[in-house]
């Protein structure tokens, strides 16, 4: 497990992060939490409630909009993890970051961070924001039958849309784009040990 974390940290540090700077968009950050359970790696997702202002009912990573007191976007992701699911910053080992991605409908630029968390872990769900916590094994997400891709023209540009299907749920939108990038890196890291 320690070797996997080290390889993942290295793979994330060696790549050139793509930044999106757009004054018209709101800066936000999410954490892609990974953990090791029963012999395999998992990613933790949350399902948003119908009470939130945006992205109602969607499956996403814990995170939200940057606030003045955060100082950095990684602090935004850590603060939101604590607020939404009771996952405290001291329990998160941040391994690196992925490319900024934009939300098509809600006007955010999202900075994703990858973090390793201990498991088992007691989480405390904020029931106003989070309907449930969803655990998905990375092996299931890497299964070719899980992913469906579509191409759509957005602002005159062909954009690949990803849809991950797992146990009757669909992960899509910015979350799926972030996930797709992470899974590419993870697959390379896993492949590098053979």
LINHULIN-V600951 format. One record per residue. N is the residue number from 1. SS is DSSP state (@ for helix, = for strand, . for the rest). PSI is psi in degrees with one decimal (none if undefined). BURIAL is b if it has 9 or more other ideal C-beta (glycine too) atoms within 8 Angstrom, else e. Layout:
BEGIN
<<N:SS:PSI:BURIAL> <N:SS:PSI:BURIAL>>
END
This chain:
BEGIN
<<1:.:-42.4:e> <2:@:-39.4:e> <3:@:-40.4:e> <4:@:-45.6:b> <5:@:-42.9:b> <6:@:-43.5:e> <7:@:-39.2:b> <8:@:-44.4:b> <9:@:-44.0:b> <10:@:-45.0:e> <11:@:-39.6:b> <12:@:-35.8:b> <13:@:-26.0:e> <14:@:-16.8:e> <15:.:156.5:e> <16:.:113.1:e> <17:.:136.4:e> <18:.:117.0:e> <19:.:143.0:e> <20:.:118.3:b> <21:.:114.9:e> <22:.:112.4:e> <23:.:-25.5:e> <24:.:-7.3:e> <25:.:155.1:b> <26:=:130.6:e> <27:=:137.0:b> <28:=:166.0:b> <29:=:148.9:b> <30:=:160.6:b> <31:=:130.0:b> <32:=:98.2:b> <33:=:126.5:b> <34:=:146.6:b> <35:=:164.8:b> <36:=:125.4:e> <37:=:130.7:b> <38:.:45.6:e> <39:.:5.6:e> <40:=:165.9:b> <41:=:141.1:b> <42:=:158.2:b> <43:=:137.5:b> <44:=:127.4:b> <45:=:162.9:b> <46:=:152.4:b> <47:=:125.0:b> <48:=:149.9:b> <49:.:176.3:b> <50:.:-4.5:e> <51:.:-18.7:e> <52:.:159.4:b> <53:.:-43.4:e> <54:.:158.0:e> <55:.:38.7:b> <56:.:131.4:b> <57:.:2.4:e> <58:.:152.3:b> <59:=:129.2:b> <60:=:-178.4:b> <61:.:153.2:b> <62:=:136.5:b> <63:=:-177.1:b> <64:=:-167.5:b> <65:=:144.7:e> <66:.:138.1:b> <67:.:149.6:e> <68:@:-43.3:e> <69:@:-8.9:e> <70:@:-37.3:b> <71:.:-51.4:e> <72:.:161.8:e> <73:@:-31.0:b> <74:@:-36.3:b> <75:@:-33.7:b> <76:@:-48.8:b> <77:@:-43.0:b> <78:@:-41.6:b> <79:@:-45.1:b> <80:@:-36.5:b> <81:@:-42.8:b> <82:@:-43.8:b> <83:@:-44.4:e> <84:@:-39.9:b> <85:@:9.0:b> <86:.:21.3:b> <87:.:109.8:b> <88:.:150.4:e> <89:@:-37.7:e> <90:@:-20.4:e> <91:@:0.6:e> <92:=:126.0:b> <93:=:102.0:e> <94:=:124.3:b> <95:=:-23.1:b> <96:=:-168.2:b> <97:=:159.0:b> <98:.:178.9:b> <99:.:145.2:e> <100:.:145.9:b> <101:=:153.7:b> <102:=:147.3:b> <103:.:134.8:b> <104:.:-39.0:e> <105:.:-25.8:e> <106:.:1.3:e> <107:.:32.7:e> <108:=:148.4:b> <109:=:118.4:b> <110:=:125.9:b> <111:=:113.2:b> <112:=:137.0:b> <113:=:144.3:b> <114:=:129.1:b> <115:=:145.4:b> <116:=:133.8:b> <117:=:150.8:b> <118:.:151.1:e> <119:.:139.7:e> <120:.:155.0:e> <121:.:135.9:b> <122:.:118.8:e> <123:.:149.2:e> <124:.:107.7:e> <125:.:130.4:b> <126:.:106.5:b> <127:.:-10.2:e> <128:.:-37.0:e> <129:.:-36.9:b> <130:=:120.0:b> <131:=:-42.8:b> <132:=:163.3:e> <133:=:135.9:b> <134:=:126.0:b> <135:=:125.5:b> <136:=:124.1:b> <137:=:136.9:b> <138:@:-34.3:b> <139:@:-36.4:e> <140:@:-38.2:b> <141:@:-29.1:b> <142:@:-13.3:b> <143:.:126.7:e> <144:@:-30.2:e> <145:@:-12.2:e> <146:@:-29.1:b> <147:=:133.6:b> <148:=:134.3:e> <149:=:145.2:e> <150:=:154.4:e> <151:=:132.0:e> <152:=:148.6:e> <153:=:117.2:e> <154:=:122.3:e> <155:.:41.7:e> <156:.:6.6:e> <157:=:137.5:e> <158:=:124.1:e> <159:=:133.5:e> <160:=:127.4:e> <161:=:138.8:b> <162:=:141.6:b> <163:=:112.8:b> <164:=:124.7:b> <165:=:127.1:b> <166:=:118.7:b> <167:.:50.3:e> <168:.:4.7:e> <169:=:156.1:b> <170:=:126.2:e> <171:=:123.0:b> <172:.:-175.6:b> <173:@:-150.5:b> <174:@:-36.4:b> <175:@:-43.2:b> <176:@:-35.1:b> <177:@:-42.0:b> <178:@:-46.3:b> <179:@:-43.6:b> <180:@:-43.4:b> <181:@:-43.5:b> <182:@:-44.9:b> <183:@:-34.8:b> <184:@:-45.3:e> <185:@:-44.9:b> <186:@:-43.8:b> <187:@:-38.3:b> <188:@:-41.6:b> <189:@:-45.0:b> <190:@:-42.2:e> <191:@:-28.6:e> <192:.:-13.3:e> <193:.:-9.5:e> <194:.:none:e>>
END
